[in-house]
Amino acid sequence: MGSLVSTIGNVIGGIGGFISGGKASDAAANTARNLEAAGARAAEMARFRPVGISTRYGTSNFGFDDSGNISSAGYTLSPELRSIQDFLMSQTEAGRGDTTRLLNLGRGYISETPQEAARRYYAQQRELIAPTEDLAYNRIKENLRRTGRGGLAVGQGGSLAQANPELQAFYNAVAQRDKEIAQRSELGGREQIAFGQGLLSSAYSPVVTPLGFATSLEEFGLTPFRLGANIGTSSAQAGSAAGNLLFQGVKTAAPFSYQNMAYSPLGTALSSFGSTLSGSNLFGGGGGAMPVNSSGYSTNMGGFSNNPQFQL
């Protein structure tokens, strides 16, 4: 009879261990699900979520896919700024013709060398003053003829030939003027080349200048775009910190939650009762008792651990 009681005790203890083991398995699975959910929630809280912003000058906009991830980003200028920008862009198109003309003009100015430009300048200046010099010469000759001094010649000293004083003064004035024209010609040649270079350097201004103004207007539209992105970044950083606290809290509480959910009063009671029957001498048995652990789980039924614990 004692052997039968011991056997019954072993069976009851095994049933208790099985119940407690199933409860522990369910508790572990539930704790894992809680940790997974906390991790997903933390990731969601840290997601980058930019915010659409509207200002006097423009509006930012952000698009998201079905998973909540950002899929597009942009901004729209206000109608007033867009109108100004369209005008400036039309001026760049008109400026293309001006640029072509300036380029051709500048290339014409630098088509000569400085020496060639100086010679042309000298010839132009001589051509301009030649009629005045001819008129002055004829007046001197006529005056000498009327006064009977046409053949007058005065020695100039040294190896210089004799000359009429008035005609000599005229020729001296012409020579001095030629010297001045030659000096101006050299300077004029250099100035011509520099002027041509300046035309070439500024030739693109009719296109670049309005384009630069049109581009600068984009900054007004970028302002709400940057504001929305910055808010999204700050929100993601704050959400990341909060999500980490949430996850760490769940992780810290997981062992205690596991122990609470893993405890089975019925399994523990059956294991304890079975252990009592197995070790009882009530019917003269004295059969060996089935060992159980501190949680009341059988150590020999179903391959359960001697001391099951949930570890992170």
Residue pairs with C-beta under 8 A, 6 or more apart in sequence:
1 283
1 284
1 285
2 280
2 281
2 282
2 283
2 284
2 285
2 286
2 287
3 285
3 287
4 283
5 277
5 278
5 280
5 282
5 283
5 285
5 287
6 277
6 278
6 280
6 285
6 287
6 288
6 289
7 287
8 274
8 277
9 273
9 274
9 275
9 276
9 277
9 278
9 279
9 280
9 289
9 290
10 274
10 278
10 290
11 274
12 270
12 271
12 273
12 274
12 277
13 270
13 271
13 273
13 274
13 275
13 277
13 278
13 290
13 292
13 298
13 301
14 274
14 290
14 298
14 300
14 301
14 302
15 270
15 274
16 266
16 267
16 268
16 269
16 270
16 271
16 272
16 273
16 274
16 296
16 297
16 298
17 267
17 271
17 292
17 296
17 297
17 298
17 299
17 301
17 302
17 304
18 267
18 301
18 302
19 264
19 266
19 267
19 270
20 262
20 264
20 267
20 268
20 271
20 295
20 296
20 297
20 304
21 267
21 297
21 302
21 304
21 308
22 264
23 261
23 262
23 263
23 264
23 267
24 262
24 297
24 308
24 310
26 261
27 257
27 258
27 259
27 260
27 261
27 262
27 310
28 258
28 262
28 310
30 261
31 254
31 257
31 258
31 261
31 310
34 250
34 254
34 257
35 247
35 250
35 251
35 254
35 312
38 246
38 247
38 249
38 250
38 251
39 247
41 243
41 246
41 247
42 240
42 243
42 244
42 246
42 247
43 243
44 68
44 239
44 243
45 239
45 240
45 242
45 243
45 246
46 236
46 239
46 240
46 243
47 68
47 69
47 236
47 239
48 70
48 232
48 233
48 236
49 70
49 232
49 235
49 236
50 60
50 62
50 70
50 73
50 228
50 229
50 231
50 232
50 233
51 62
51 228
51 231
51 232
51 235
52 59
52 60
52 61
52 62
52 224
52 228
53 59
53 60
53 224
53 225
53 227
53 228
53 231
54 60
54 224
55 220
55 223
55 224
56 78
57 77
57 78
57 81
57 220
57 221
57 223
57 224
58 75
58 76
58 77
58 78
58 81
58 220
58 221
58 223
58 224
58 225
59 75
59 76
59 78
59 224
60 73
60 74
60 75
60 224
60 225
60 227
60 228
60 229
61 73
61 74
61 75
61 76
62 70
62 72
62 73
62 228
62 232
63 70
63 71
63 72
63 73
64 70
64 71
65 71
73 225
73 229
74 225
75 221
75 222
75 224
75 225
76 221
77 85
77 217
77 218
77 220
77 221
78 220
81 217
81 220
81 221
84 217
85 214
85 217
88 210
88 211
88 213
88 214
88 217
89 210
89 211
89 214
91 206
91 210
92 206
92 207
92 210
92 211
92 214
94 206
95 205
95 206
95 207
95 209
95 210
96 206
96 207
98 206
99 203
99 204
99 205
99 206
99 207
102 199
102 200
102 202
102 203
102 206
103 199
103 200
103 203
105 196
105 199
106 196
106 197
106 198
106 199
106 200
106 203
107 196
107 200
108 196
109 192
109 193
109 195
109 196
109 199
110 193
110 196
110 197
110 200
112 120
112 189
112 192
112 193
114 186
114 189
114 190
114 192
114 193
115 189
116 189
117 188
117 189
117 192
117 193
118 185
118 186
118 188
118 189
119 185
121 184
121 185
121 188
121 189
121 192
122 181
122 182
122 185
125 181
125 184
125 185
126 178
126 181
129 177
129 181
133 174
136 170
137 170
140 166
140 167
140 170
141 150
141 167
143 166
144 150
144 152
144 164
144 166
144 167
149 164
152 164
152 165
153 162
153 163
153 164
154 162
154 163
154 164
154 165
155 162
156 162
156 163
156 168
251 312
254 310
254 312
255 309
255 310
255 311
255 312
258 310
259 310
262 308
262 310
263 295
267 296
267 297
268 295
268 296
269 296
271 292
271 296
271 297
271 298
272 292
272 296
274 290
274 298
275 289
275 290
275 292
278 287
278 288
278 289
278 290
279 288
279 289
290 298
290 299
290 300
290 301
291 298
291 299
291 300
292 298
292 299
293 299
293 306
293 307
294 307
295 307
295 308
297 304
297 305
297 308
298 304
299 306
